Amino acid sequence: MLSGFLGSKKRRQIEGTVALVKKKNSFDFTDIRGSLSDRASECLLLGRGVSIQLISASKFDRERGGRGKIGKPAYLEKWITKSPHLTAEKSEFEVHFEWEEEVGIPGAIFVKNKHPNEFFLISLKLKNVPLGESEIHFPCNSWVYPANGYEEGRVFFSKKTYLPAKTPYPLRDYREEELSKLRGDRIGNRQLEERDRVYQYDVYNDLNNPKKYKRPILGGTVGGEIEYPYPRRGRTGRPLVQSDPEYESRVKLSAPVYVPRDEEFSPLKNADFVTFKFKSVTKVIRALKARDSEEFDSFDEVLALYEGRFKLPKTLLKEVSDFIPLQKLKEVFRIDGEALLTFQKPQVIRGNKNAWMKDEEFAREMLAGVNPVKICRLQDWPVKSKVDGTICKISKADLEKNLEGLSVQQAMEDKKLFILDYYDDFIPYLRRINTTAAKGISSKVHPRTYATRTILFLKYDETLKPLAIELNLPRDGDCDGTPQVYLPAEQGVEKWIWMLAKTYVATNDSNYHQLISHWLLTHAVVEPFIIATNRQLSVIHPIYKLLAPHFSDTMKINALARQSLVNANGIIESTFLPGKYSIELSSNVYKNWVFTDQALPADLLKRGMATEDSTSRHGLNLAIKDYPYAVDGLDIWFAIKTWVQDYCYFYYELDDTVQEDKELQSWWKELVQDGHGDKKDDQWWPQMKNREELIESCTILIWITSGLHAAVNFGQYPYGGYILNRPTITRRYMPQKGTPEYEELKSNPQKALLRTINSKEHAIRVIAVLAILSRHSFDEVYLGQDDISKWISDKEPLEAFQRFKESIGKIEKRIERDNNDVRLKNRHGPVNMPYTLLYPSSGPGLTGEGIPNSISI
């Protein structure tokens, strides 16, 4: 039905094309019924189910307080004739607006949905617009719910970008009202529902049912003290637990968890597949619990997991298939008709199944593995704990045996000594970890581990050689806390003692990586930025447009993580060493978190992995020239920073413009005071008073959500999918001479090592989870690949982004060249596995490469 006709006289019209998606998910047949009900309602409404009105950016309505004038409604045409699809596909509809001179130039639209079901509105494009531009685009990308659930319809703005003070006067009230709705200023404290678009903060009081699993609340004050500082998460408003009202009630695994509606996975993303895998793996883990006593007896038996020779017990397959259809189970595991479970072979064992055992590979993965952000240059001797003052027991004599004639002091001065130090991270929790049964794993399994220190030497070929490993226990009871020091050995039982020492280090590293480098320092710290951005920055604000692509899907994936990954007795607690202390341990590390230290150059300088040098590339001189994470990361970092600088300089001509931007100032203040409220007194927060602080802060955010997350996430399966390379738990202490364990190590070293790390079915759980976390979706958007012209119209930023895109392409070619340079040994190592974790583009699946725009898994 056209609204552009009045009687028989045809008036001047503006043509419009609306793109939208009617269905929530792919292959959801309940949405087919919804589509049919929408068609029925369209008939009853005489073709007026969805209306759109133009809002003026040039003419204001005095009777409505100076707001932009609103035009007459026009309606989507031919809704009924567009048959419903079985999948979530985009549809386009025509709409014709009657031109009204008194409305002037449209700057926003007003949308009402009178159908009984929501739809995802992608965009509106206007043609033949009188005055100004002949075409105007309105990027929407939001769910529009039925109008009976809202006091008003939805407002969407054109893709023009405005600082608050430069917003056309007729649009200012609409801009402020939209932010008020997103903050939930009028919503109260009720439980938030699916249709709500409200962003609010809360503490981590939703990880457990206090009747079953008591965990501390992370974030906020208890008795005026901040005992467990933590970034804030998105509020759901779920009822509190009656018996312990400090905690928020949990929902069943299959139930949805509230995130603001537009933070749900896009209808174009395979949301069902991703969500299903989290839920199904959790169920598989539960089914496997009773079988933790089964052990691997040889390395060859571990390899059987990847070669189709591992047969699932029939009882297990039946138990799992009772609640997961076999075809769905294959999405997580490869299972054939004979119930053979086969995982994709991790890259770390594709070229050589034994090279992971070499000292060179053990050290190389500190520079080019999944956790290359912890190693530091050794700058002080002796090494001393900041937690308890304990001095490292590795002696100069221990080190100088393998320092190629150098003294420790000379090697330090020559920047040739490095350390991987986990003492301060684990020692505060070690007694509790080692004396508490890992109930999430099995009541029969007790973790037995150490806090480790590893010292390494930089050889002439830029590879690292481990010199000594120190294993520490807390001084407690019968344990005097005397550290054990182990040196490299190549023969006999000493070779396997050294191998076990490296295993304890690898276990420390894999746990720190998952809880800190991955979860805390990317997923958790970013969520408050997402909430603050949506609460305080309008969608037409330049910084909102800059950052929004890098926040896609993060709140949803974090909500799923709190439901089944980092929750009490969840996947992390049941598969990683600290068990019920896992998230508490990450809180302890967050105490020392500083936002500005998350800049890659600042991080490298703080760890002593680089020094400032104005004559060097990027102004930094790397302590290890062949440090793949740093080399690739710095190229990515400075490409991002150049893009951000060009973008911000266009919209902020002077430092005063930053200070005068009321939305920007409110955003930063709320972020510090509320989003990271436990760190609000940190003197290192930027003050957001000039352009350089704005540029640096935005660059840090984009780096964390893209490059840093890619570096610590998508290598999880390529490196850790082979459980021997990166165990997540150790169950026995180092065997001592005269004990049965020591004799076992002499007679059957493989079996002894396997009895120390993850059991067979516990390993399967870990491998399954890492396979999920390391996988790219089919519709992933990678760094530099966005079509930002869909939401930005200004020429200069579009040109700057094109230059950024070209820079990313050049970085890819440089990485390819470096990975083919045999002189750069750390880029391949003994396992012959090229470093591609910061290679920007990728295909779907377990590729071990690709930098997505956002933390979307």
N, C-alpha and C positions, 0 to 999 in steps of 0.2 A: 504494500500500500504506500503510495507516495504522499508526502505531506507538502510537496511543492506545487500542488495545484489548488486553485481556488475557483470553484465553479468551472467555467469553460475556458477561463483566461489563464494561460500558462505564464507563471512568473519566473523571474531569474532564479536559477538554482545553483547551489554548490554541490558538486558530486563528492560522495565519500565512499571509501572502501574500508570495511571493518574486517580484521583478521582475528579469529578466536578459535578456541578449542572447547568443545562441549563436554568432553569426558574428563574425568579425573585421572584415570589410569589406563594403561594398556590391558586389554583382555579382561575387563571388569564388566561382567554381564549385568550387574546391578545398575550400571550406568546406561545400559541399553534401555532398561525400563524407565530411567530418568529422562532419557531423550524422548521416549514416546510420550511421557506425561507432559513434557515441554511442548511437544507438537499439539497435544490436545488443548493445552492452555492457550496456545497461540490462536487456535480456532476460536475459543471462547472470547479471547481479547480482540478478535477481529483484526489480527495482524499487528497489534500494538504491544507485543510482549516485551520488547527491548526498545527503550527510547533514549535518544541522545539529543542534548541541547548544547548549543555553542555559548561559551562565556566570553565576553569581550575583554580584550586587553587594552582597549583604547577608549571605551565609553563606560562611564560609571552611572550607577542607578542611585540617585539621591535618596529615594525612598527606602533603599536597603543599605543605608550607611556608607555609600560610596563604593560599594562592590561593583564588579563588572556586570554589565547588563546581560541577562540570559535570554537567548532566542527561543523561538518556538520549537517544540519537540518534533523530531523526525524519527522514523522507525526502521529497524532492520527489515529488509525485504526478502521474501521467499524463504523465510525460516522453515516453513512446513515442507517445501520441496527439497530441502537439503536432507537427504536420508541419513540416519545415524550410522556411524562407522563402528566396526568392531574394535578398532584401536583408536588411541587418542591422536587424531589427525586434525590438522589446521583446516578450517573452512573460511571462506571469504563471502561477505554479504555486501550488497550495495545499500547505500542510504543516501537520500537526497534532502538537502536542507533548503528551505526558502530563504533567499537572501534578504536580510533586514538591515537597512542602512544604519538604523539607530543602534544596532549591536556593534557595528564596526569590525575591527580585526579580531578574529578569534584567538584567544590565548590559552583557553582551557575548554574542557567539555564536561558536561554533567550527564552521567549514565544511570539509568534505572532499569532494573531487571525484574519484571513482573512474573516471570516464570517460576515454577516451584523449585527449580534446581539452579545451582550456580554454573557459571562458565568462566573460562580463562580468557580474558580479553588481552590480545596481543598488541593491537595497534589500530589507529584510525588514520587514514590518509585522505586529506581534502584536496580537491582539484578545482580549478576555475574560481578561486577566491578573489573577489573584488578587493581592491586596495592592497597595498603592500605586496607580499609574496603570493604568487598564484597557487603554490602548493604549501600546505602546512601539515606536518606530521606530528602525531600524538603517540609516543611510546607509552604503553600501559603496563603490560606484563604483570597482571594481577587478577586474582579471582574476584568476580563480581557476584555477590550473593543476592538472593531474592530480596526485593525492596521491603517486604513486610517485616524483615528482621532488623531494619535500620530506620532511624528517624529521617534520614535523607538518603539520596543516591550517592554515587561515587564521583569524585572530581579527579580528572586527569589533565595534566598540563602538556603543552606542546614541548618539543625537544629543545626549545631555546633555554639557554642557561643564564641565570641571574644571581648575582649577589643580593642579599636582602635589601640593601639600600637602593639597588638599581632595578628592583622588581617594578613593573608597571603598577601604578597605584590601584587600578581596578582589580588586580590579582592578589594584592597583599593579604587581605582578609582570608581569601581561600587558602593561601599558602600557610598562614598561621593556624587556621582551623584544621587542616590536614595533619599538621604536627601534633596538635592537641589530641586528635583522635588516636594517633599512633602511640602517644604517651598514655592513653587511657585516662585522661584527666577527669572524665565523668563516669568511669566504669566502676569505681569502688574497689572493694577487695574480694569480689566474687570469683568463683572458679572460672577460668577463661575457657571459652568454647572454640570449636574449630573455626567458626566464621569470624572470630575476633581477629583484629589486626593490631594487637596491643603488644608493645615492647616494654617490659618492666624487669627489674633486677630481683634476684633472690640469692640466698646462700645455698651451699651444697648440703641441704638437709633432706635430700630425696634419694639417697643412695641405699637405704636399708629400711627394713621393717624392724624397729627397735626391740620388738618382742623376740625376734629370732636372731638378729645379727646387730649388735651394738657397735656403731662406728661413730667417731666424733663428727660434729658438724663443722664443715670447712667454710671459713669466711665469717666475718662479723665478730662481735665481742661477746664474751661470756663473763659476767660479773665485772664488766668494764675492761677486761683484758682481751687482747687478740691472741688466742692460744694457737689457733690453726688458720693462719692467713691464707686466703685463696681468691682468685678472680671470681667475679659474680657470674651466675648463669641466668638464663631466661626464666622468669616466673611463670608457673602454670596455675597457681591459685588452687591446687588440689587441697582437699580437706586435710587438716592435721590429724595425726594419730591421737586418738582419745586418751590412750594410756600414757602417752608421752608427747604432749602437744608442741614440743620444740621441733618435731620431725614431721615432714610431709608424707602423706600416705602414698604407697606404691600402687601401681596398676599391674594387671596381668601382662605377661610377655606379649600376648597377641593384641592387647589393647593399644590404641593410639596414644601418643604423648603429645601434649599441646606444644606447638611452636606457632608463632604468628603465621597466619594463613599463607602469606607469600614466601615464607621460609620453607614451606613444604617442597619436596622434590618437584621439579617442573613436570608438566604433563608430557613433555618431550623426552624426559629422562626415564630410564627404565626403573621407576621407583619400586615397583613390586619385586623386581629381581633382587635389588640391593637389600631392601628391607627383609625379604624372605630369607636371604642367606644369613643375616644376623640371627634371626629367630631359629632357623633350622639348625645352625651349628650349635646354638645353645642347647637345643634338645638332644642333639647327637652327643654333646658333652655329658649331659645328664645320663644318657643311656650307657655311656662308657664308664661311668664312675665305679661300678662294681668290679671292674676288671683291671684295676691299677696294679695288681700284683704281677701281671704278665710282663716279662722282660725281653729285651733284645739280647741275644747271646753273641752276636758278631756284627761287625760293620756291614758284612754282606747282607744280613737280615734287614738292616736299615735301608740299604740300597734297594731292597725288594719293594719298598713302598713306591719307588719311582719306575720300576721295571715290570710291573704287572704280576709280581710273584707273591704279593701279600694277600692272603685269603681271609676275609672277614668271617668270624664265627657266625654260623647260621642263626643262632639265637639272637645275636646282636643285629643282624640284618633284618630279622623279623620284628624285633623290638623297635628299630628305627622306622621301618616301613609302615608300622602301624599308625604313625602320625605324620610321616612324610612319604608321599607317593614316590615310587622309584624314579620316575622321570624327573621329579623335582630334586631328588637326592643327587642325581647326576650333575646338577648345577653346582653342587659343592664338591662332590667326589666323583671321580671316574669309576664307575662300577659296571662290570659286564655281567653276562648271564650266569657266570660261575661265582659271582660275588667277590671278584678280585678288585681290591681297592688300588688305584694307581693315581699318584699325584704327578703333576708336571715336574720334570727334572729341574731342580734349581740350577741357575747358571753357574754357581760356584763349583759344581761337580760335573758339568757337561764336558769340559775339555779334559779334565783329569780328576778322577774320583778320589785321589789321595793327596793332591797338592795342598788342600786346606790345612794339612797337618804341619806344613813347613813353617819355620820361624819367620821367614820373610813374608809369607802370606798373613800370618797372625799379626805382624806389625803393619803391613800394608793396609789392612782393613781399618786401621785407626786413621788413615789418611783418605781412603777411597772406598770405605765400606758404608754400612747403613748408619753408623754413628761417628762421623768424622769431626764432631764438634766438641770433643772432650779433651783430646790430647793437648798437652802444654809443653812449652820449652822449659827445661829445668833451669831456674835462675837463682835459686838459693840452695846452699848446702850447709848443714844437713837439712833434709826435708822434715818439716815440722807440722803437726796437725793444728788447725785453727780451732778445733773443737775441744780437745783435751790436752794439747801441748805435747803429745807423744812424738818422739823423734824416731824417724825411720831407722831400722836396724841394718839396712843394706850398707855395707861398709865401702870405703874407698877401695880397699883391696879387692873386694868382690867385683867391683866395676872395672878396675884397672887391668884385670886379667884379659879383657877383650877390648881395650881402648886403643889398640894399634899404637902403643907406645906413649900415648898422652896421659897426663894426670887428669884427675877429675876437674881440677880448677882450669886447666888448659882447655879441656873439652867443653866446659861451660862457657869460657870466654870465646871459643870458636863457634859457639852456638850449635854444638853437636850432640848435646844431651837433651832427652825429652822424657816426659813422665805421663803415664796414665794413672791417675790417683783417685781411687774410690774410697779411701779411708774415711774421710769426713762425711761422705754421703751415707755410708752403710753402718759405721760403727755405732751411732746412737740407737740403732734398731736391732743390732745383731744378736744381742742376748735374747730379746723377745722372739726374733725370727727362729733362732736355733733351739728354743725351748718350747715352742708352740707347735702343736701338730697343725699341719696345713689342712684344716677341715674342709676347705673348698676343694681340695685335691683328693684326699682320702684320709680317714682317721688313722691309717697305718703309716702314712708318709710324714716324716719329720724332715724339714729342710736342715741341712748341715752345710754351712758355708763360711766364708771369710770376707773381710774387707781387704781389698787388694791394692797393692802399689806395684807398678811395672816401670822400670827404667830402661830406656832404649838409646842406642847410639846411631847417629847419622853417618852412613858410610860414604865413600867417595862417589858412588854411583847414585846417590840421593835416595837409596833405600834404607830402611831402619832395621837395626838388629837388636832384639831384646837381650839385655845384659843380665837382669835379675828380676825376680818376682818375690814380693813380700806378702805373706798371708797373715792376717791379723784376726785375733779373737779378743773380745772384751775381757778384762780382768774380772772374773766372777767365779765364786765357789771354788771348785777344784782347778779351775783354769787360771794360771798366773798371768795370762795375757802376753806371754813372750812371743814376739813375732817369729815366724818361720821364714827363712830366706832360701830360695832355690835358684840355682844357676843352670844355664843350658847344658844339656848332655845329649849325646848321639847314640849311645849304646847301652845295652843291658837294662836292668830295672830302673836305672837313673834316667834313661831316656823317657820312660813312661811316667816317672815321678814328675819330670819337667812337663810332660804332656798334660798331666793332671793339674799342675800349677797354672798352665795356660788356660785350662778348662775353667778353673775358678775365676780367672780374669774375664774370660769370655762371658761367663754367667753374670758377673757384676755388670759387664758392659751391656748385655742384652736387656737386663732389667732396668738399668739407668736409662737406656735408650727408650724403652717403651713407656716408662712412667714419666720421664722428665723431658728428654729431647723431643719425643713425639707428642705425647698427650699434653703435658703441662705447657711446654714452650711454644706449641703451635695451636692446638685445638682450644685449650682452656683459656690462654691469655688473650686470644682474639675475640672470644664471644662478647666480652663487655664493649669492645669497639663496635661490634655490629649493632648491639642494643642502643648505644649512645648515638650512633650515626643515624639510625632510623627515628630516634626520639627528638633529635635536635637539628638535623640537617634536612632541609626540604629536598624533594626529589629533583628540583630544578637548581639546587645549589651545586656549584662546580666541584666541590670536594666530595659531595655525595656521588656524583656521576663518576668521579675518578675512582672511588673506592668500592662502590657497589658491586662491580663484576668480580671483585676479589673476596666477597663475602658469601657468594652463592653456595647454598646447601650446607653451610657450616653449622648453623643452629640446629638443623635437622639431624645431621650426622652426630652432633654432640648429644642431642636428646636420645638418640638410639644408643649411644655409648653409655649414658647414665642408666639406661634401661637394662642393658645386658652385658656391657663390657667392663666398666669401671665401678659398677655397683657392688654392694656387699655380696659375697659368694658368686660374683659374676665371672666372666671369662678370664679377666686379668687376675683376680684373686685366686682363681682355681688353677691357673697355669703358670704363674710367675712366682718367683722366690719369696717376696715379702708377704704374700698371702693377705691377711686382713689388715696389714699395715701399709699396703701398697699406696693408696691415695694419701694417707697421712704422711708417708715419706715424701711424696711430691710436695705437700704443703711445707715441709721443713726446708726444701730447696727453694720454694717460692719466696721464703723470707728474704733471700738475698737477690731476688730478681730485680733488675733495673731495666727500664724500657730502653734507654739509649744504648745499653750494652748489646741490644739485639741487632743493631746495625752490624753487618758483616765486617767492615773494616775495624770497628770498635772491638768486636769479639776477637778478631785475630790479634789485635794489639794487646788486648787484656791477657790473652793466653800466651803471649810471647811468640806467637807463630808468625808475626810480622813486625817490622819496625817502620817508622815513618821515614820516607826518603823521596824528596821532591823530584829527584832525577829518575826514579823508577816508574814503571808503568802503574797507573792508578795511584801514584804517590806512596806506594808501599813496597817494601822489600821483604819477600817471603823468606822465612828461616829455612824452609824446605822448598826449593824451586819446583820440584815435581810433587806438589800437594794438590791432587786433582780437584778436591772439593773447593779449595781456596782459589785455584786458578780459574776454574769454570764459574765459581760463585761470584768472584769479583767482576768478571765480565758481565754477568747477569745483573749484579747489584748496580754497577755504574750505568748500564743501559737503562735500567728502571729509573735511576736517579735523574739521568738526563731527560727522560720523558716527563717525569714529574716536575722537574724544574721548568722546562719549556711550557708545560701546561699551567703551572701556578703563576709564572711570570706574566702570562697573558691575562689572567683574571685579577691578579693582585699586582698592580703597577708599582706600589710603594709598600713599605713596612706598615705605614699607617693604615693601609687598607685591611691588613690582617687584624689589627687591633680594633678597627671600627666594625668588623663583621660580627654582628651580635649572635648569629647562629653558630658561627665557628667558635666563638668564645664560650658560648653555653655548652657546646659539644665537648670541648676540651675540659672545661671545669667539671662537668658531670662525669666524664670518663674517669678523671682522676679521683674525684670526691666519692663517687658512687660505684662505678664499674670496677675500679681497682681500689676500692675504699680502704682496704687494709694497708695499702701502700701510699696513701694520700700525703703522708708526711715525708715521703722520699724526696730529698732535695734535688735529685737528678732528673725529675720530670722537666721537659721543656716548658717554658712559660707561655709559648704561643704568642709571642709579641712581635715577631718579624717573619719575613718570607723564608729565611733559611731554616728556622725551627719548623715551619709548616712543611717545607720540602723534605727535610730529614725525617720527620714523623711519618709522613705519607709513604716515603720510600721504605722505611722500616716495616710498616704494615704490609705493603705489597710484597716485600721480600719474604716476610714470615709466611704469608698465605700462599705464596707461589714457590719461590726457589727453596727456602728452608724446609718447608713441608715436603716438597718433592724429594729433597736430598735425604730426609730421614724416614720417608714413608715407603716409597716404591721399590726400595731395595730390601724390604723385610723378607719377602719370600726368596728372591734371588740369593741372598746370603743366609738367612735364618731358616729357610724352608728345609735345609739339611741340618737336622737337629744337632748333629755332632759338631758342627761349626759354631753354632750359637745356642747352647742349651739355655733354658729359662729357669732351671732349678738344679741344685746339687743336693744329694741326699746322704752323702757320707763325707767324713773328714779325710784329709790326706792320710793314707795308711802309714803306720809307724812300724819300724823293724820289730820282728818278733810276734806280730799279730797275724791272724788268719787272712786279713785283708791284704797285708803285704805279700804273703805267700801267693795269694790269688793273682796279685799284680805281676809277680814273677812268672807264674805258670800260664796265665791266660789274661794278658793285659787288656785285650779288647773287651772281654767280659767284665773285668774290674772297672774299666772306665764307664761302660754302659750301665753298671749297677750304681754308678755315682750320679749320673745325670737322669734326665727324664725317662720314665718307664715307657714301654711300648705304646700303650693306648693314650697315655698322657702326651706323648710326642705327637700322636695323630691329631689330638685336639689343637695343639699349638700350630702345627703345620696347616691345618684347615683354616684357622683364624688368620694366619699370616697370608694365606692365599687370597682371602677376601680383602684384607686391608691393602694389599699390594696391587690390586686390579684396577685398571682404567675402564670406565664405562664407554659405551659406544658413542655417546654424544658429548664427550669431554671437550671443554674449551681450553685451549692451551695458551700460554703466555704469548702475547703479541698477535694472536689470531682473531681477536674480536672484530666485529664490524661496528666500531663505535659511532659510525655515522647514523646509526639507528636512534641514538639518544643525544648526540651532540651535533650542533649545526654550525659552530664557528670554524672558519677556515683554518686559522692558525693552529688550534689544537689538533685538528684532523691531519694537517701536514706533519705536526710533531709526532703523532702516533704512527704515521707512515714511516717516518725515520726510525722510530723505535722498532717497528716490525722488520725493517731492513737490517737493523743492528742485531736483532735476534737471529735472523737468517745467517749473518756473517759469523755469529758465535757458533752456530751449528756446524758450519763448514770448518771453523778452527778446531772444534772438538773432534771432528772426524779426522783431521790431519794429525792432531796430537795422538789420537788413539791408534794411528797407523805408524807412529814414530817409535821404533824399537828401543830408542835410547831412553824413553820415558817409561821406566820399568814399573812405576807405581800405577800406571794407567791400565796395566793388565795383570801383573803379578804372576806367580807360578800357576795360578788357576786359569790363566789366559782368558780373563773376563774383563772386557773393556769397561772403563768408567763412563757410564751413560746416564747416571741419575740426574744430572743437570743438563742433559741434552733436551732442548725445549719441546720438541714435538714427539708424538708417539701415535701408534695405533691402539686399539682396545686390547684389553687382556693383561696378562702378566708379562710386560715387556721389559721392565727394569729401566725405563727411560720415560721422558716426558715431564713437563712442568705445567700442570693445570693452573688456571687462573686462581683457583680457590681451594680451600680445604674441603673437598667434597666427598672424602672417604676416610 
